[in-house]
Amino acid sequence: MSLITDDPNESPRDCSRKIRHHQYQHGPRWWRRRGVVAAASAVASMASLSLILWLVLRPSNPRFTLLAATSTSNASVAIINAAFAARNPNAHAAALYDGLQARASYAGLPLTAPSPLPPLDQPPQQGDAVLSASLSSPPAAAAVAGGRALVRLRLEGQLRWKVAAWVTARRALTVDCIAVLELQQPTPTAVVGLLQPQPQGCATTLA
């Protein structure tokens, strides 16, 4: 079989080599470029969809309230029991809390070691979820607060928002609550104190 070319000086063998070279240079590379373009388009589409969902929904920060807290100390240990209410104000986004820890401090000094809390998945606008924490410390640390003092109760953890099957990246969550510690009449075995939450509520920060 003969090959017809535009160049009279080009032999059929040279033409065959050129065709094979052209197929090698442009065939696989073209498919690779097409695959890269398709992958980039898919990533851009997902990013655009996520941005649209975020801009349309734009979840508001959760709201926390210190419901009640008590302090009990004896010769061996001091314990602070606290109850927090968490509210998700969003109509379409669920709040997912991970790695929650509670701690107490006075005048910048830690009163208790961090106490872990279980994870919490809070659906949209389903009322308040109650978080309970039991914080313990040596009695000497609790005695720093004296008879009446401001005590800071803090929650730390991570927050994600969930809309249908889409879940955002984790964000650092910090909740600061201030309460006034008032010691009650001591008993022969323990000293009991009440922590009165401040009317302004708790401050929530996302980073």
C-alpha contacts under 8 A as a table, 3 or more apart, distances in Angstrom:
res1	aa1	res2	aa2	distance
2	S	12	P	6.80
3	L	12	P	5.38
3	L	15	C	7.57
4	I	12	P	7.58
5	T	8	P	6.96
5	T	10	E	7.15
5	T	12	P	7.97
5	T	15	C	7.46
7	D	10	E	5.35
8	P	11	S	7.82
10	E	14	D	6.28
10	E	15	C	6.89
11	S	14	D	5.26
11	S	15	C	6.43
12	P	15	C	5.07
12	P	16	S	6.19
13	R	16	S	5.13
13	R	17	R	6.33
14	D	17	R	5.17
14	D	18	K	6.27
15	C	18	K	5.07
15	C	19	I	6.33
16	S	19	I	5.21
16	S	20	R	6.37
17	R	20	R	5.19
17	R	21	H	6.07
18	K	21	H	5.02
18	K	22	H	6.06
19	I	22	H	5.09
19	I	23	Q	6.25
20	R	23	Q	5.14
20	R	24	Y	6.17
21	H	24	Y	5.12
21	H	25	Q	6.08
22	H	25	Q	5.22
22	H	26	H	6.01
22	H	27	G	7.87
23	Q	26	H	5.46
23	Q	27	G	5.22
24	Y	27	G	5.73
24	Y	28	P	6.88
25	Q	28	P	7.20
25	Q	29	R	6.70
26	H	29	R	5.40
26	H	30	W	5.63
27	G	30	W	5.42
27	G	31	W	6.64
28	P	31	W	5.20
28	P	32	R	6.26
29	R	32	R	5.02
29	R	33	R	6.21
30	W	33	R	5.16
30	W	34	R	6.20
31	W	34	R	4.98
31	W	35	G	6.15
32	R	35	G	5.05
32	R	36	V	6.24
33	R	36	V	5.12
33	R	37	V	6.18
34	R	37	V	5.15
34	R	38	A	6.18
35	G	38	A	5.11
35	G	39	A	6.16
36	V	39	A	5.17
36	V	40	A	6.11
37	V	40	A	5.14
37	V	41	S	6.10
38	A	41	S	5.10
38	A	42	A	6.24
39	A	42	A	5.13
39	A	43	V	6.28
40	A	43	V	5.16
40	A	44	A	6.11
41	S	44	A	5.08
41	S	45	S	6.09
42	A	45	S	5.09
42	A	46	M	6.27
43	V	46	M	5.19
43	V	47	A	6.14
44	A	47	A	5.09
44	A	48	S	6.06
45	S	48	S	5.09
45	S	49	L	6.14
46	M	49	L	5.07
46	M	50	S	6.13
47	A	50	S	5.13
47	A	51	L	6.12
48	S	51	L	5.08
48	S	52	I	6.10
49	L	52	I	5.10
49	L	53	L	6.15
50	S	53	L	5.13
50	S	54	W	6.11
51	L	54	W	5.06
51	L	55	L	6.04
52	I	55	L	5.16
52	I	56	V	6.00
53	L	56	V	5.24
53	L	57	L	5.97
53	L	58	R	7.79
54	W	57	L	5.30
54	W	58	R	5.04
54	W	59	P	7.67
55	L	58	R	5.27
57	L	92	H	7.22
57	L	93	A	7.65
59	P	90	N	5.95
59	P	93	A	6.65
59	P	161	W	7.71
60	S	89	P	6.69
60	S	90	N	6.32
61	N	88	N	7.68
61	N	89	P	7.68
61	N	204	T	7.32
61	N	206	L	7.80
62	P	86	A	6.92
62	P	87	R	5.72
62	P	88	N	4.98
62	P	89	P	6.41
62	P	95	A	7.97
62	P	204	T	7.35
63	R	86	A	5.82
63	R	87	R	5.11
63	R	88	N	6.68
63	R	89	P	7.56
63	R	202	C	7.71
63	R	204	T	6.87
64	F	84	F	6.68
64	F	85	A	5.50
64	F	86	A	4.64
64	F	87	R	6.32
64	F	175	V	7.29
64	F	201	G	7.44
64	F	202	C	5.82
64	F	203	A	7.62
64	F	204	T	7.25
65	T	84	F	5.56
65	T	85	A	5.08
65	T	86	A	6.73
65	T	177	C	7.65
65	T	201	G	5.65
65	T	202	C	5.69
66	L	69	A	7.72
66	L	82	A	7.52
66	L	83	A	6.20
66	L	84	F	4.58
66	L	85	A	6.43
66	L	177	C	6.60
66	L	197	P	6.13
66	L	201	G	7.03
66	L	202	C	7.05
67	L	82	A	7.63
67	L	83	A	5.48
67	L	84	F	5.43
67	L	85	A	6.52
67	L	197	P	7.29
68	A	82	A	5.81
68	A	83	A	5.51
68	A	84	F	7.45
68	A	195	L	7.00
68	A	196	Q	7.12
68	A	197	P	7.08
69	A	80	I	6.82
69	A	81	N	5.41
69	A	82	A	4.15
69	A	83	A	6.38
69	A	194	L	6.32
69	A	195	L	5.16
69	A	196	Q	7.29
70	T	80	I	5.61
70	T	81	N	5.39
70	T	82	A	6.64
70	T	192	V	7.29
70	T	193	G	5.70
70	T	194	L	4.63
70	T	195	L	5.66
71	S	78	A	7.13
71	S	79	I	5.70
71	S	80	I	4.41
71	S	81	N	6.53
71	S	191	V	7.97
71	S	192	V	5.59
71	S	193	G	4.71
71	S	194	L	6.14
71	S	195	L	7.33
72	T	78	A	5.62
72	T	79	I	5.27
72	T	80	I	6.47
72	T	190	A	6.53
72	T	191	V	5.65
72	T	192	V	4.51
72	T	193	G	6.28
73	S	76	S	7.71
73	S	77	V	5.77
73	S	78	A	3.90
73	S	79	I	6.14
73	S	139	P	6.20
73	S	142	A	7.63
73	S	190	A	5.44
73	S	191	V	5.25
73	S	192	V	6.63
74	N	77	V	5.74
74	N	78	A	6.32
74	N	139	P	6.87
74	N	189	T	6.22
74	N	190	A	4.52
74	N	191	V	6.42
75	A	139	P	6.75
75	A	189	T	7.99
75	A	190	A	7.69
76	S	138	P	6.90
76	S	139	P	6.48
77	V	136	S	6.79
77	V	137	S	5.98
77	V	138	P	5.00
77	V	139	P	5.07
78	A	136	S	5.55
78	A	137	S	5.26
78	A	138	P	5.89
78	A	139	P	5.00
78	A	142	A	6.32
79	I	134	S	6.76
79	I	135	L	5.48
79	I	136	S	4.36
79	I	137	S	6.51
80	I	134	S	5.83
80	I	135	L	4.96
80	I	136	S	6.29
81	N	132	S	7.46
81	N	133	A	5.86
81	N	134	S	4.58
81	N	135	L	6.26
82	A	132	S	5.86
82	A	133	A	5.32
82	A	134	S	6.52
83	A	130	V	6.64
83	A	131	L	5.65
83	A	132	S	4.49
83	A	133	A	6.40
84	F	130	V	5.60
84	F	131	L	5.02
84	F	132	S	6.36
85	A	128	D	5.73
85	A	129	A	5.53
85	A	130	V	4.56
85	A	131	L	6.22
86	A	128	D	5.40
86	A	129	A	5.12
86	A	130	V	6.32
86	A	131	L	7.40
87	R	125	Q	7.58
87	R	127	G	6.34
87	R	128	D	4.80
87	R	129	A	6.54
88	N	94	A	7.43
88	N	95	A	6.66
88	N	122	Q	6.94
88	N	123	P	7.46
88	N	124	P	6.04
88	N	125	Q	5.77
88	N	126	Q	7.57
88	N	127	G	7.60
88	N	128	D	7.60
89	P	124	P	6.96
89	P	125	Q	5.67
90	N	93	A	5.68
90	N	94	A	7.48
90	N	124	P	5.54
90	N	125	Q	6.12
91	A	124	P	5.17
91	A	125	Q	5.78
92	H	124	P	5.75
92	H	163	V	6.51
93	A	123	P	7.28
93	A	124	P	5.60
93	A	161	W	6.00
93	A	162	K	5.41
93	A	163	V	4.95
93	A	164	A	8.00
94	A	121	D	7.18
94	A	122	Q	5.67
94	A	123	P	4.48
94	A	124	P	4.95
94	A	161	W	5.66
94	A	162	K	5.00
94	A	163	V	6.54
95	A	121	D	5.92
95	A	122	Q	5.06
95	A	123	P	6.49
95	A	124	P	7.44
95	A	159	L	6.83
95	A	160	R	6.03
95	A	161	W	5.00
95	A	162	K	6.49
96	L	119	P	7.68
96	L	120	L	5.96
96	L	121	D	4.56
96	L	122	Q	6.29
96	L	159	L	5.63
96	L	160	R	5.03
96	L	161	W	6.13
96	L	162	K	7.25
97	Y	100	L	6.94
97	Y	119	P	5.56
97	Y	120	L	5.03
97	Y	121	D	6.29
97	Y	157	G	6.99
97	Y	158	Q	5.72
97	Y	159	L	4.79
97	Y	160	R	6.63
98	D	118	P	7.73
98	D	119	P	4.96
98	D	120	L	6.90
98	D	157	G	5.95
98	D	158	Q	5.13
98	D	159	L	6.46
99	G	116	P	7.29
99	G	117	L	7.32
99	G	118	P	7.61
99	G	119	P	6.68
99	G	156	E	7.71
99	G	157	G	4.86
99	G	158	Q	6.12
100	L	116	P	5.91
100	L	117	L	5.24
100	L	118	P	6.94
100	L	119	P	6.88
100	L	155	L	6.64
100	L	156	E	5.47
100	L	157	G	4.18
100	L	158	Q	6.96
101	Q	114	P	5.87
101	Q	115	S	5.27
101	Q	116	P	4.35
101	Q	117	L	5.63
101	Q	155	L	5.59
101	Q	156	E	5.25
101	Q	157	G	6.28
102	A	114	P	5.50
102	A	115	S	5.11
102	A	116	P	6.48
102	A	117	L	7.33
102	A	133	A	6.61
102	A	135	L	7.51
102	A	153	L	7.18
102	A	154	R	5.60
102	A	155	L	4.59
102	A	156	E	6.52
103	R	110	P	7.78
103	R	111	L	7.74
103	R	112	T	5.89
103	R	113	A	6.22
103	R	114	P	4.84
103	R	115	S	6.38
103	R	135	L	6.74
103	R	153	L	5.89
103	R	154	R	5.39
103	R	155	L	6.74
104	A	110	P	6.16
104	A	111	L	5.40
104	A	112	T	5.51
104	A	113	A	7.83
104	A	135	L	7.56
104	A	151	V	6.92
104	A	152	R	5.61
104	A	153	L	4.55
104	A	154	R	6.26
105	S	108	G	6.00
105	S	109	L	5.31
105	S	110	P	4.20
105	S	111	L	4.76
105	S	112	T	6.99
105	S	151	V	5.95
105	S	152	R	5.25
105	S	153	L	6.66
106	Y	109	L	5.17
106	Y	110	P	6.41
106	Y	111	L	6.51
106	Y	144	V	7.72
106	Y	145	A	6.58
106	Y	149	A	7.90
106	Y	150	L	6.72
106	Y	151	V	5.00
106	Y	152	R	6.21
107	A	150	L	7.82
107	A	151	V	7.63
110	P	113	A	7.40
110	P	141	A	7.80
111	L	137	S	6.21
111	L	141	A	5.45
111	L	142	A	5.85
112	T	135	L	5.89
112	T	136	S	5.41
112	T	137	S	4.63
112	T	138	P	7.93
112	T	141	A	7.82
113	A	135	L	6.92
113	A	136	S	6.69
113	A	137	S	6.56
114	P	135	L	7.32
115	S	133	A	6.93
115	S	134	S	6.94
115	S	135	L	6.02
116	P	133	A	7.97
117	L	131	L	7.74
117	L	132	S	7.76
117	L	133	A	6.90
122	Q	126	Q	7.49
122	Q	129	A	7.34
123	P	126	Q	5.98
137	S	141	A	6.56
137	S	142	A	6.90
138	P	141	A	5.60
138	P	142	A	6.86
139	P	142	A	5.15
139	P	143	A	6.19
140	A	143	A	5.18
140	A	144	V	6.96
141	A	144	V	5.64
142	A	145	A	6.08
143	A	146	G	5.63
145	A	148	R	6.80
145	A	149	A	5.66
145	A	150	L	7.84
145	A	151	V	7.72
145	A	181	L	7.64
146	G	149	A	6.77
147	G	181	L	7.34
147	G	182	E	5.95
147	G	183	L	5.38
148	R	180	V	6.78
148	R	181	L	5.26
148	R	182	E	4.88
148	R	183	L	6.80
149	A	180	V	5.61
149	A	181	L	5.29
149	A	182	E	7.24
150	L	178	I	6.60
150	L	179	A	5.71
150	L	180	V	4.64
150	L	181	L	6.16
151	V	178	I	5.83
151	V	179	A	5.35
151	V	180	V	6.11
151	V	181	L	6.50
151	V	195	L	7.92
152	R	176	D	6.78
152	R	177	C	5.75
152	R	178	I	4.71
152	R	179	A	6.45
153	L	176	D	6.05
153	L	177	C	5.12
153	L	178	I	6.25
153	L	179	A	7.56
154	R	174	T	7.11
154	R	175	V	5.51
154	R	176	D	4.67
154	R	177	C	6.15
155	L	173	L	7.85
155	L	174	T	5.74
155	L	175	V	4.92
155	L	176	D	6.67
156	E	172	A	7.63
156	E	173	L	5.63
156	E	174	T	4.68
156	E	175	V	6.46
157	G	172	A	6.05
157	G	173	L	5.15
157	G	174	T	6.73
158	Q	170	R	5.91
158	Q	171	R	5.41
158	Q	172	A	4.67
158	Q	173	L	5.16
159	L	170	R	5.52
159	L	171	R	5.26
159	L	172	A	6.44
159	L	173	L	6.10
160	R	167	V	6.71
160	R	168	T	5.58
160	R	169	A	6.09
160	R	170	R	5.01
160	R	171	R	6.53
161	W	167	V	5.72
161	W	168	T	5.43
161	W	169	A	7.94
162	K	165	A	6.85
162	K	166	W	5.69
162	K	167	V	4.37
162	K	168	T	6.51
163	V	166	W	5.21
163	V	167	V	6.41
171	R	206	L	6.34
171	R	207	A	5.81
172	A	206	L	5.60
172	A	207	A	5.11
173	L	204	T	7.31
173	L	205	T	5.90
173	L	206	L	4.88
173	L	207	A	6.75
174	T	204	T	5.84
174	T	205	T	5.15
174	T	206	L	6.57
175	V	202	C	6.45
175	V	203	A	5.58
175	V	204	T	4.57
175	V	205	T	6.40
176	D	202	C	5.42
176	D	203	A	5.20
176	D	204	T	6.67
177	C	197	P	7.50
177	C	198	Q	7.83
177	C	201	G	6.63
177	C	202	C	4.45
177	C	203	A	6.63
178	I	197	P	6.21
178	I	198	Q	5.96
178	I	201	G	7.79
178	I	202	C	7.17
179	A	195	L	5.37
179	A	196	Q	5.05
179	A	197	P	4.27
179	A	198	Q	5.57
180	V	194	L	7.87
180	V	195	L	5.16
180	V	196	Q	4.99
180	V	197	P	6.55
180	V	198	Q	7.34
181	L	193	G	6.38
181	L	194	L	5.68
181	L	195	L	4.38
181	L	196	Q	6.51
182	E	193	G	5.37
182	E	194	L	5.32
182	E	195	L	6.31
182	E	196	Q	7.76
183	L	186	P	7.83
183	L	191	V	7.26
183	L	192	V	5.94
183	L	193	G	3.97
183	L	194	L	6.35
184	Q	191	V	7.18
184	Q	192	V	5.53
184	Q	193	G	5.27
184	Q	194	L	7.22
185	Q	191	V	7.25
185	Q	192	V	7.17
186	P	189	T	7.97
186	P	190	A	6.15
186	P	191	V	4.48
186	P	192	V	6.23
187	T	190	A	5.28
187	T	191	V	6.12
187	T	192	V	7.89
197	P	201	G	7.22
198	Q	201	G	5.93
